[in-house]
Amino acid sequence: MLSGRVALVTGGSGGIGAALCRALAAEGAIVAVGYRDRSELAGSIVQEIEDAGGRAASFPADLLVPRASELLVDAVESALGPVDVLVSNHGHAHRASFDEVDVGAWDETLAINLRAPFLLAQRVIPGMKDRGFGRILFVSSVAGFTGGIVGPHYAASKAGLHGLTHFLASRVAEAGITVNALAPALIEHTDMLPGDPGYLQRTIPVGRLGQPSEVADMAIAMLRNAYLTSKVIALDGGMHPR
């Protein structure tokens, strides 16, 4: 289902993003590795995919800038072809209590974590409709369910992604487009662990941190499934039963 399709992964140079890129390439997708400023890491992921016989390219974008989402998709489609799979994985997390979050921090977090995913989806959906196929996956966080500990700005941005998922999914399903969100928590080898890994793993029922490859495995299962849409799936080692 994913073979030969162009898949754009934002935040592709990070731990989870790199795992997503590798997993999509293993499915035969043509991978667009979106990144902000870690060009060497993005380039190494592209090289790794190409060395394995796949096709990939990297694309810089500062998604804090409103037009960056549109320009990123324009660049990907010009170089690789129409985007059939959007994995909006990028994110911004700055830990702060509710009384420490000023207007600037609030606006920056919401712009990167919520506005940019919407603008990306808004840009790719018309083409997906024309082709009768599309997969959109927002990478969220269990903080969107629980509030988490990073801060109110982060929790609000992730909860907003859940609402956006449900709004879009019901309006594009008949066109062959699925829209879902994946909400991981406490994943190793990422920049967003909110504390000491040794302590954090003791709070997880399975007794360890999650792996980026496990997030990617779940993402691929969701992207493959044409009957799964408008769902937010938590991946948290059993921390928050639902």
Summary of the structure (lengths in Angstrom):
residues: 242
radius of gyration: 16.8
end to end distance: 29.8
largest distance: 50.8
contacts: 862
relative contact order: 0.15
helix: 46%
strand: 17%
